[in-house]
């Protein structure tokens, strides 16, 4: 299965513990508990039922209860496939003080993919008090440092608790050649060339319209930066043809998570049609799922909680964006929402599907078991069922028709989807790619 991860449990023991809404939860081992807590975790952010600090503390304890090799695999998957930044850093930080003293240099090197993460990792390392760096930490940070060119270092060379030059001094990294040695000398002397980014251009007082149009023409805005700056471009009256052309072109190979398009459309409602078109282009670059697919999306009250304190996006937005992705690659699909009841959603796609799911019924309690019983009776010929939820149900769930997948978009301690369901964590498009890979192996 490559870098994908999954876990199927069939438990004959009596189930202990409960979800936050009272359903009996499955007993799972520490490594599965760690996956639950990490794969949809925006570190230190509060969720509907749990505080961010509590979740972080649970992650720390679980790392020490698990095989360090498996923890390292989770850290790499969380960074590469779930596209999380801080949770993987916390995992490798805890591995650095794991009692088995694992070799983690390569894991640190792979997890750190932006230059600012060098300093962020050290700030996290010293969060509970300054202490010497282990040999493995130094080796891993030195390896990561060698990955970044002048543009990367300049872009993230910021004042903070730990600066990039501080990291360089402490890890004693050896440059790969004379050119890199000269680059690091410029970093130490604060002589780096200023990176040509929209932030530096605008902070230097350059005209917003001219700046964005130049960067678009020169293809210097990545897909995520493009989506995040659409409102700024609209306000600056940037040429719309130029914006829309860049948006559609970037969507063909976009690495932005599906819900980022939802955020962009909310930021610039008048451009929703073009953003919707780009989102659907990004969604269609995947293999199709044959046969009938049933999708159940959790719209209960807990799903309305923000993903982070700095965003107006919610868990339900991540869930709906995944539903849009699945809808785009299925030939025959039925979509339902569930909360206090089951509600059939009109056969729409893109942003229209997201609106239809959100408005399908009141967002209140969670009766997943009851909803599935009703949906199961309506779809006995389904090849697969995909449930997108935070798993905080008031009742347990029965067996699926055909393949059954439980996509957990939250990081609560307990859940219910571990019996006859294939359990998947996270809200990246890789959760859907896993389903494709899984069925290819099973067929």
LINKA-V789243 format. One record per backbone hydrogen bond with DSSP energy under -1.0 kcal/mol. NH is the residue of the N-H (numbers start at 1). CO is the residue of the C=O. Records with the same first field share a line. If there is no record, write none. Layout:
NH=CO, CO
This chain:
4=1
19=23
22=19
23=393
25=17
26=415
33=29
34=30
35=31
36=32
37=33
38=34
39=35
41=38
45=42
47=50
55=51
56=52
57=53
58=54
59=55
60=56
61=57
62=58
63=59
64=60
65=62
66=63
71=67
72=68
73=69
74=70
75=71
76=72
77=73
78=74
79=75
80=76
81=77
82=77
84=78
90=86
91=87
92=88
93=89
94=90
95=91
96=92
97=94
98=95
101=98
108=104
109=105
110=106
111=107
112=108
117=114
118=115
120=116
121=117
122=118
123=119
124=120
125=121
126=122
127=124
129=126
138=134
139=135
140=136
141=137
142=138
143=139
144=140
145=141
146=142
147=144
148=145
153=149
154=150
155=151
156=152
158=156
167=163
168=164
169=165
170=166
171=167
172=168
181=177
182=178
183=179
184=180
185=181
186=182
187=183
188=184
189=185
190=187
191=186
197=195
201=197
202=198
203=199
204=200
205=202
206=201
211=207
212=208
213=209
214=210
215=211
216=212
217=213
218=214
219=216
220=215
226=222
227=223
228=224
229=225
233=229
234=230
235=231
236=232
237=234
238=233
243=239
244=240
245=241
246=242
247=243
248=244
249=245
250=246
251=247
253=250
254=251
260=257
261=258
263=259
264=260
265=261
266=262
267=263
268=264
271=268
272=269
275=271
276=272
277=273
278=274
279=275
280=276
281=277
282=278
283=279
284=280
289=329
293=332
294=384
295=334
296=386
297=336
298=388
299=338
301=364
303=300
304=301
305=302
307=313
311=308
315=305
316=303
318=314
319=315
320=316
321=317
322=318
323=319
324=320
325=321
326=322
327=323
328=324
329=326
331=289
334=293
336=295
337=343
338=297
339=341
343=337
345=335
348=346
354=350
355=351
356=352
357=353
358=354
359=355
360=357
367=339
371=367
372=368
373=369
374=370
375=371
376=372
377=373
382=379
383=292
384=292
385=403
386=294
387=405
388=296
389=407
393=391
394=366
403=383
405=385
406=422
407=387
408=424
409=389
422=404
423=7
424=406
426=408
431=428
433=429
434=430
435=431
436=432
437=433
438=434
439=435
440=436
441=437
442=438
443=439
